[in-house]
Amino acid sequence: MTKKKTQTEELSYEAALSEITDILQKLESGHIHFDALEADIDRAQFLLEYCQQKLGILQTKLQEKGEG
């Protein structure tokens, strides 16, 4: 597995979404080590917040363009 990116400037929305999907698949399949569970949940929460922030920025830009 490749090293997980910790800095958001290196992370695209698509990469974050893909990583969230991978984590969810591990959780749903039960193929996750108990010791890694907390770290994976924390990472998924971080990624979800990152994606929400990116979507919020895009929404603001679209609204600004609609008003301009």
HELIX and SHEET records of a PDB file:
HELIX    1   1 THR A    8  GLU A   10  5                                   3    
HELIX    2   2 TYR A   13  SER A   29  1                                  17    
HELIX    3   3 PHE A   34  GLU A   67  1                                  34    
END                                                                             
